[in-house]
Amino acid sequence: MRKALLTVTDLSIDFQTESQTVHAVQQVSFDIEKGKTLAIVGESGSGKSVLALQLMRLLPSPPARLIGGQIKLMVDDENSIDLTSCPSQEMERLRGGVISMIFQEPMTSLNPLMKCGAQVTEMIRHHRKASKVEAQSETLKLFEEVKLPDPVAISDRYPHELSGGQKQRVMIAMAISCNPLLLIADEPTTALDVTVQKTILDLLNELQRKRGMAILFITHDLNLVKNFADTVLILYQSRCVEYGTTADIYTRPAELYTKGLLSCRPSNSERVRFLRTVQETINHSATLTDEENLVSPLSFDQRIESLTTKNTILELKDTHIWYPVHKNFLGKTVSWFKAVNGVDLKIREGETLGLVGESGCGKTTLGKSIVLLKALTRGEILYKGKSIHDFTKADLAVYRKEVQIIFQDPYSSLNPRIPVGEAIREPMDVHGLCKSNERNEKVMELLTKVGLLPDHVHRYPHEFSGGQRQRICIARALALEPRFIICDESVSALDVSIQAQVLNLLVSLRDEFNLSYLFISHDLSVIRHISDHVAVMRKGIIEEWDTSENIYHTPESDYTRKLIASSM
């Protein structure tokens, strides 16, 4: 029988605050064999990252406190060490050299004032006592191994000059630079496009095969690890609720919570009206049966047919948004970055158009141009058949009221200094919507509509979870009774269970108020679930446009096929 490389037994960690004790991890046990991958899956606040940081002994104490348990690491075939009690000097030797970690956000994990090559070189020199020349040579080899284009050029760049995927590859190069026995990857693909996600997972698999290291992979998306992990541990409210092989977890989940996590993601095989939320699965409280919830190909075709009879609410004609890059000695621009380069789109009343593409393709820029946050270089935006170039001041006021946007990040979208009730009421005050004494009542109605409580009006944004904050942003967008809403990656940062709730809410509101959506995302499964038509964007142009079912099942473009394959 093979010895486990890492064995965690009954690990419990608390955080002591001024008012209470938070049980962050409670009696969690697992092991990882050499060369194998364990995925720890759970929602925000379940204890995943706390557990990972404790393995590295990076938790601040206080407020963190180890209540009990053991973390045993086999440093060779015969000897093990308990990471909870080994001396700090020994832990410093192990950290980076024997156990290494890839953090969730590479932009904040890399030093913005140091070039990328120098950061990896520093790690090699510290742990392997190599000379500067040897370390620099090894850095270039590592950059080549993690498939960075032009390692010499990348080595000489600062983090802000690299894409998200490139920064993550630099982090991986740094993490494997000392040949660790165990690599901890904490949400390493969360902020990345599906195609980049797949290449990062493929890279980790390849490095694992070549180096024989074990991987502890932390994520909130159970579907992400289906073809990546050997075993899966499900965390819920700081406890392990299920632990087994990946095949068993996916085909024979024992716990309702695990079943809920699996069912709340959009399916690749069938289309449904509403996603099952985790709580509906746990409480058996779904309002529709599976048969009632299923959207047949016939009913989808009928919906598409019915949309053709409706009026066009928004149309983009030959829209261009270019940014100057270089000027000649006379000050004339001689080269441009073409963020949006001749886009034509048409959206009807009650329709959801999904706009999908990788980061940097121009999706968000296009969305911001519709709400007049970005100026068009050339082209035309028509609202209800009238060009915004011909708008009077009164027309523009109506347009700003009826066309709203829900931004990707609910943290930065809300003013932290005002209660959420004021944040929702503010647009009504600006546009003079309804009588002053009726606005507070409308705020209460909106909070109830998005699944929050009326007494939340006096709370501040930091007192809410990410999913609740996104609901507040939706309530604020609805405050002006809009006809058209742009959802800019508005569910990408949410746990899958919260994501399902928000998607269900958007579908309900669309059907109730005959809203039109431009739904921007890089996640094709989410796009397929909520959209009637889909436009695939690449390098500033529309690569393909069709019904969501045709895009998903019979794509014409190689690029679309690549996106779909990455999301499967």
C-alpha positions in Angstrom: 0.0 0.0 0.0 1.4 3.4 -1.0 2.0 5.9 1.8 0.2 9.2 1.5 2.4 12.2 0.8 0.2 14.4 3.0 -2.2 13.3 5.7 -4.5 15.8 7.4 -6.4 14.4 10.5 -9.2 16.2 12.4 -8.0 19.7 11.5 -9.9 22.5 13.3 -9.2 26.2 13.0 -11.0 29.1 14.7 -10.9 32.9 14.2 -11.5 35.0 17.2 -13.1 38.3 16.6 -14.1 41.0 19.1 -17.7 39.7 19.3 -17.6 36.0 18.4 -15.6 32.9 17.6 -15.8 31.8 13.9 -15.3 28.1 13.3 -13.5 28.3 9.9 -12.5 24.6 9.6 -14.0 21.8 11.7 -12.5 18.3 12.0 -11.5 18.0 8.4 -9.5 14.9 7.4 -8.0 13.8 4.0 -4.8 12.5 2.4 -3.0 13.0 -0.9 -0.8 10.4 -2.6 2.4 11.4 -4.5 1.6 12.2 -8.1 -2.2 12.4 -7.4 -4.6 15.4 -7.4 -7.1 16.1 -4.7 -9.7 18.8 -5.4 -11.3 20.7 -2.4 -14.6 22.1 -3.6 -16.8 24.5 -1.6 -18.6 27.9 -1.7 -17.1 31.2 -0.4 -16.7 31.0 3.3 -16.6 27.2 3.5 -13.0 27.2 4.7 -11.1 26.2 1.5 -8.5 28.9 1.5 -8.1 28.9 5.3 -7.2 25.2 5.1 -4.7 25.8 2.3 -3.0 28.7 4.2 -2.8 26.5 7.3 -0.9 23.8 5.3 1.6 26.6 4.4 1.5 28.0 8.0 0.6 31.4 6.6 -2.5 32.1 8.7 -2.0 35.2 11.0 -2.2 34.3 14.7 -4.1 36.0 16.2 -6.9 36.1 15.0 -6.5 32.5 13.6 -6.1 29.7 16.2 -5.3 26.0 15.6 -7.8 24.1 17.8 -6.7 20.6 17.0 -5.5 18.1 14.4 -2.4 17.0 12.6 -0.8 17.7 9.2 1.7 15.0 8.5 4.0 15.4 5.4 6.3 12.6 4.2 9.6 14.4 3.4 11.1 11.1 2.1 10.2 7.4 2.0 10.8 6.9 5.8 10.4 10.2 7.6 7.5 12.5 8.1 7.0 15.9 9.8 4.0 17.4 11.5 3.5 20.8 9.9 1.4 22.1 12.9 4.3 21.8 15.3 7.6 21.9 13.4 9.9 24.9 14.2 9.5 28.1 12.1 12.9 27.7 10.6 12.1 24.2 9.4 8.8 25.4 8.0 10.5 28.2 6.1 12.7 25.6 4.5 9.7 23.5 3.5 7.6 26.4 2.3 8.4 27.0 -1.4 11.0 24.1 -1.5 8.8 21.1 -0.6 5.3 22.6 -0.5 4.5 25.4 -2.9 1.4 27.5 -3.6 -0.3 29.2 -6.6 -2.5 32.0 -5.3 -5.9 33.0 -6.7 -5.1 36.5 -7.9 -1.7 36.7 -9.7 -1.8 40.5 -10.1 -1.7 40.9 -6.3 0.6 37.9 -5.7 3.3 39.2 -8.0 5.4 42.2 -7.0 4.4 45.1 -9.3 7.8 46.8 -8.9 9.9 43.8 -10.0 10.2 42.3 -13.4 8.7 38.8 -13.7 12.0 37.0 -14.4 13.7 38.6 -11.4 10.9 37.4 -9.1 11.4 33.7 -10.2 15.2 34.1 -10.0 14.9 35.4 -6.5 12.9 32.3 -5.4 15.5 30.0 -7.0 18.5 31.7 -5.4 16.8 31.7 -2.0 15.8 28.0 -1.9 18.4 26.4 -4.1 21.4 28.6 -3.3 22.2 29.0 -7.0 24.3 31.7 -8.5 22.6 34.6 -10.2 23.6 33.4 -13.7 22.4 29.8 -12.9 19.1 31.1 -11.5 18.5 33.4 -14.5 19.2 30.5 -16.9 16.8 28.2 -14.9 14.1 30.9 -15.0 14.2 31.0 -18.8 13.9 27.2 -18.8 10.9 27.3 -16.5 9.2 30.0 -18.6 9.7 27.7 -21.6 8.3 24.7 -19.6 5.1 26.6 -18.7 4.7 27.5 -22.4 5.2 31.3 -22.1 5.8 32.9 -25.5 9.3 34.4 -25.9 10.6 33.7 -22.4 13.4 36.3 -22.7 10.9 39.1 -23.4 8.5 37.9 -20.7 11.3 37.8 -18.2 12.0 41.5 -18.8 8.4 42.6 -18.4 6.5 43.8 -15.3 3.3 42.0 -14.2 1.0 44.7 -15.5 2.4 44.2 -19.0 1.1 40.6 -19.1 -2.3 39.1 -19.7 -4.1 37.2 -16.9 -3.1 33.8 -18.3 0.5 34.8 -18.7 0.7 36.1 -15.1 -0.7 32.8 -13.9 1.9 30.9 -15.9 4.6 33.1 -14.2 3.1 32.1 -10.8 3.2 28.4 -11.8 6.8 28.7 -12.9 7.7 30.3 -9.6 5.8 27.6 -7.7 7.5 24.7 -9.4 11.0 26.3 -9.5 12.2 24.3 -6.5 10.6 21.0 -7.5 8.0 20.8 -4.7 6.5 17.5 -3.6 3.1 19.2 -3.2 1.6 22.0 -5.2 -1.4 23.9 -3.7 -3.4 25.7 -6.3 -6.0 28.1 -4.7 -8.6 29.0 -7.4 -5.9 29.4 -10.0 -8.4 29.7 -13.0 -11.3 31.6 -11.4 -10.7 34.9 -13.2 -9.7 33.4 -16.5 -11.5 32.7 -19.8 -12.7 29.2 -20.5 -10.0 28.7 -23.1 -7.3 30.0 -20.8 -8.7 27.9 -18.0 -8.4 24.7 -20.0 -4.8 25.5 -21.1 -3.8 26.1 -17.4 -5.4 22.8 -16.3 -3.7 21.0 -19.2 -0.4 22.6 -18.2 -0.8 21.6 -14.5 -1.6 18.0 -15.7 1.5 17.9 -17.9 3.8 19.3 -15.2 2.4 16.8 -12.7 3.2 13.9 -15.1 6.7 15.2 -15.7 7.6 16.0 -12.1 5.6 13.5 -10.2 4.2 16.1 -7.7 0.9 16.0 -5.9 -1.6 18.7 -6.4 -4.2 20.1 -4.0 -6.6 22.0 -6.2 -9.1 24.4 -4.6 -12.2 25.7 -6.4 -15.8 26.6 -6.0 -16.8 25.0 -9.3 -17.3 21.2 -9.0 -17.6 20.8 -12.8 -14.2 22.3 -13.3 -12.4 19.3 -11.8 -14.3 16.5 -13.4 -11.5 15.5 -15.7 -8.7 16.8 -13.6 -8.8 15.4 -10.0 -8.4 11.9 -8.8 -10.3 12.5 -5.5 -12.7 15.2 -4.4 -13.5 16.6 -1.0 -16.7 18.7 -0.6 -16.6 21.4 2.1 -19.8 23.0 3.4 -20.0 25.4 6.3 -16.4 24.5 7.4 -17.0 20.7 7.5 -16.3 17.9 5.0 -19.7 16.6 3.9 -18.4 14.2 1.2 -15.0 12.7 0.2 -14.3 10.1 -2.5 -13.1 9.4 -5.9 -14.0 11.8 -8.7 -16.0 9.1 -10.5 -18.1 8.4 -7.4 -18.7 12.0 -6.6 -20.0 12.7 -10.1 -21.9 9.5 -10.8 -23.1 8.5 -7.3 -23.1 11.6 -5.0 -24.2 10.6 -1.5 -25.0 14.0 0.0 -27.8 16.3 -1.1 -25.4 19.3 -1.0 -23.1 17.6 -3.5 -26.1 16.8 -5.7 -27.2 20.5 -5.4 -23.7 21.7 -6.5 -23.9 19.4 -9.6 -27.4 20.4 -10.5 -27.1 24.2 -10.1 -24.8 24.6 -13.1 -26.3 24.8 -16.6 -26.4 21.4 -18.3 -24.6 20.6 -21.5 -27.3 18.0 -22.5 -30.6 19.8 -21.9 -32.1 23.3 -21.6 -34.2 24.2 -18.5 -36.3 27.3 -17.6 -34.8 27.7 -14.1 -31.7 26.2 -12.6 -32.1 24.1 -9.5 -30.5 25.9 -6.5 -28.5 24.1 -3.8 -31.2 24.9 -1.2 -34.0 23.7 -3.4 -32.1 20.3 -3.8 -31.4 20.1 0.0 -35.0 21.1 1.0 -36.8 19.3 -1.9 -38.5 22.7 -2.4 -38.4 23.1 -6.2 -41.6 24.7 -7.4 -41.5 23.0 -10.8 -41.1 19.3 -11.6 -38.2 18.2 -13.9 -40.7 17.8 -16.7 -42.3 21.2 -16.2 -38.9 22.9 -16.0 -37.5 21.3 -19.2 -37.4 23.5 -22.3 -38.0 21.2 -25.3 -36.4 22.1 -28.7 -40.0 22.8 -30.0 -40.8 25.3 -27.3 -37.4 27.0 -27.7 -38.1 27.3 -31.5 -41.5 28.7 -30.7 -40.0 31.3 -28.5 -37.5 32.3 -31.2 -40.3 32.5 -33.7 -42.4 34.7 -31.3 -39.4 37.1 -30.9 -39.4 37.8 -34.7 -42.8 39.6 -34.3 -41.5 42.0 -31.7 -40.0 45.4 -32.3 -36.3 46.0 -32.3 -35.4 47.9 -29.1 -31.6 48.4 -29.7 -29.5 48.2 -32.9 -25.8 48.8 -33.4 -24.7 49.7 -36.9 -21.0 49.5 -38.0 -19.8 50.5 -34.5 -16.1 51.2 -34.1 -14.2 52.1 -31.0 -10.5 52.7 -31.7 -7.7 53.9 -29.3 -4.6 55.7 -30.6 -1.4 53.7 -30.0 1.4 55.6 -31.8 1.8 59.1 -33.2 4.4 60.4 -35.6 6.6 63.4 -35.0 3.9 65.7 -36.2 1.5 64.4 -33.5 -0.7 62.5 -36.0 -1.9 59.1 -34.9 -0.4 56.4 -37.2 -1.6 53.2 -35.5 -4.7 52.3 -33.5 -5.9 49.6 -31.2 -9.2 48.5 -32.6 -11.2 47.4 -29.5 -14.5 47.3 -31.5 -14.1 47.1 -35.3 -17.4 47.2 -37.2 -20.0 45.5 -35.0 -23.6 45.1 -36.1 -26.1 43.8 -33.6 -29.9 43.8 -33.2 -31.9 43.1 -30.0 -35.7 42.8 -29.9 -38.1 43.5 -27.0 -38.1 40.7 -24.4 -35.0 39.1 -26.0 -31.7 38.1 -24.4 -28.7 38.4 -26.6 -25.6 36.6 -25.3 -22.2 38.2 -26.1 -19.4 35.7 -25.6 -15.7 35.9 -26.1 -12.3 35.9 -24.4 -10.9 38.8 -22.4 -9.8 41.7 -24.5 -12.1 40.9 -27.4 -14.1 44.1 -26.9 -17.3 42.8 -25.1 -17.2 45.2 -22.1 -16.1 48.1 -24.3 -19.1 47.5 -26.5 -21.4 47.3 -23.5 -20.1 50.6 -22.0 -20.5 52.3 -25.4 -24.3 51.5 -25.3 -24.7 53.2 -21.9 -22.5 56.1 -23.2 -19.5 55.4 -21.0 -17.3 55.0 -24.1 -17.5 57.2 -27.2 -17.8 55.6 -30.6 -15.1 56.3 -33.1 -17.5 55.6 -35.9 -20.9 54.0 -36.3 -24.4 54.4 -34.9 -26.6 53.2 -31.9 -30.3 53.2 -32.5 -32.8 53.0 -29.7 -36.4 52.2 -30.6 -35.5 53.1 -34.2 -33.9 56.5 -33.5 -30.2 57.2 -33.6 -28.8 58.6 -30.4 -26.9 61.2 -32.6 -30.4 62.7 -33.2 -31.5 62.6 -29.5 -32.8 65.8 -27.9 -31.9 66.5 -24.3 -35.2 65.0 -23.3 -34.6 61.9 -25.5 -31.2 61.4 -23.8 -32.7 61.6 -20.3 -35.2 58.9 -21.3 -32.5 56.8 -22.8 -30.3 57.0 -19.7 -33.3 56.0 -17.6 -34.4 53.0 -19.8 -31.0 51.6 -20.6 -29.1 50.3 -17.5 -26.0 48.2 -16.8 -25.1 45.7 -14.1 -21.3 45.7 -13.7 -19.2 42.6 -13.1 -17.9 43.6 -9.7 -20.6 44.3 -7.1 -17.9 45.3 -4.6 -16.8 48.4 -6.5 -20.2 49.1 -8.1 -21.7 50.2 -4.7 -20.6 53.2 -2.7 -19.3 51.8 0.6 -20.2 55.0 2.5 -24.0 54.9 1.9 -26.6 52.4 3.0 -28.0 50.2 0.2 -31.4 51.7 0.5 -29.9 55.1 -0.5 -28.0 53.5 -3.3 -31.2 52.1 -4.8 -33.1 55.3 -4.2 -30.5 57.6 -5.7 -31.3 57.0 -9.4 -35.0 57.7 -8.7 -34.0 61.0 -7.0 -31.8 61.9 -10.0 -34.6 61.2 -12.6 -37.5 62.4 -10.4 -39.2 59.1 -10.7 -42.5 58.9 -8.7 -43.2 61.1 -5.7 -40.6 61.6 -3.0 -42.6 59.9 -0.3 -43.2 56.9 -2.6 -39.6 56.2 -3.3 -38.7 54.5 0.0 -41.7 52.2 -0.5 -40.5 51.4 -4.0 -37.0 50.6 -2.6 -38.6 48.1 -0.2 -40.5 46.5 -3.1 -37.3 46.2 -5.1 -35.4 44.6 -2.3 -38.2 42.0 -1.9 -38.3 41.5 -5.7 -34.6 40.5 -5.7 -35.0 38.2 -2.7 -33.7 40.4 0.0 -35.5 41.8 3.1 -37.0 45.3 3.4 -35.1 45.9 6.7 -31.8 45.6 4.7 -32.2 49.2 3.6 -30.1 50.6 6.4 -27.2 48.2 6.0 -24.0 49.0 4.2 -22.5 47.0 1.2 -19.8 45.4 3.4 -22.5 43.7 5.5 -23.6 41.6 2.5 -22.2 38.6 0.7 -21.1 38.8 -2.9 -24.4 37.3 -4.2 -26.5 39.7 -2.1 -24.5 42.7 -3.3 -25.1 41.6 -6.9 -28.8 41.4 -6.1 -28.6 45.0 -4.8 -27.0 46.1 -8.1 -29.9 44.4 -9.9 -32.4 46.2 -7.7 -30.7 49.5 -8.4 -30.8 48.8 -12.2 -34.5 48.0 -11.9 -35.3 51.2 -9.9 -35.7 53.2 -13.1 -38.0 50.7 -14.7 -35.6 50.1 -17.6 -36.5 48.4 -20.8 -33.0 47.3 -21.7 -30.3 46.0 -19.3 -26.6 45.1 -20.0 -25.3 42.4 -17.7 -21.5 42.7 -17.9 -20.1 39.4 -16.5 -22.6 39.9 -13.7 -22.4 36.3 -12.4 -18.8 35.4 -13.2 -17.5 36.2 -9.7 -20.2 34.3 -7.8 -20.3 30.8 -6.4 -22.2 28.4 -8.6 -25.1 28.2 -6.1 -25.4 32.0 -5.9 -24.9 32.2 -9.7 -28.0 29.9 -10.2 -30.1 32.2 -7.9 -29.1 35.3 -9.8 -29.7 33.7 -13.3 -33.1 32.5 -12.2 -33.9 36.0 -10.9 -32.9 37.6 -14.2 -35.0 35.1 -16.2 -38.1 35.8 -13.9 -37.7 39.6 -14.2 -37.3 39.4 -18.0 -40.5 37.4 -18.4 -42.4 39.5 -15.9 -41.4 43.0 -17.3 -40.7 42.1 -20.9 -37.1 43.2 -20.4 -34.3 42.9 -23.0 -30.8 41.9 -22.0 -27.4 42.1 -23.5 -25.7 39.4 -21.4 -21.9 39.6 -21.6 -19.9 36.6 -20.4 -16.9 34.3 -21.3 -18.8 31.3 -19.9 -20.6 29.6 -22.8 -22.7 27.3 -20.6 -24.2 30.3 -18.8 -24.7 32.1 -22.1 -26.5 29.1 -23.6 -28.8 28.8 -20.6 -30.1 32.4 -20.5 -29.8 33.6 -24.2 -32.1 33.4 -27.1 -29.4 34.4 -29.6 -25.7 34.5 -29.2 -23.0 36.6 -30.8 -19.4 35.3 -30.6 -16.9 38.2 -30.5 -13.2 37.9 -31.3 -10.7 40.7 -31.6 -13.3 43.4 -32.0 -15.5 41.8 -34.6 -18.5 39.4 -34.4 -17.2 36.0 -35.5 -20.6 34.3 -35.5 -24.3 35.1 -34.7 -27.2 32.6 -34.4 -29.7 31.1 -31.9 -28.1 29.8 -28.8 -28.9 26.2 -29.7 -27.4 26.5 -33.2 -24.3 28.1 -31.8 -23.9 25.4 -29.2 -24.8 22.3 -31.4 -23.8 23.4 -34.9 -21.2 26.2 -34.7 -19.8 27.3 -38.0 -16.6 29.1 -36.8 -13.5 27.2 -35.6 -13.1 29.8 -32.9 -16.6 29.1 -31.6 -15.9 25.3 -31.6 -12.8 26.0 -29.6 -14.7 28.0 -27.0 -17.4 25.3 -26.7 -14.8 22.5 -26.4 -13.1 24.5 -23.6 -16.3 24.8 -21.7 -17.3 21.1 -21.8 
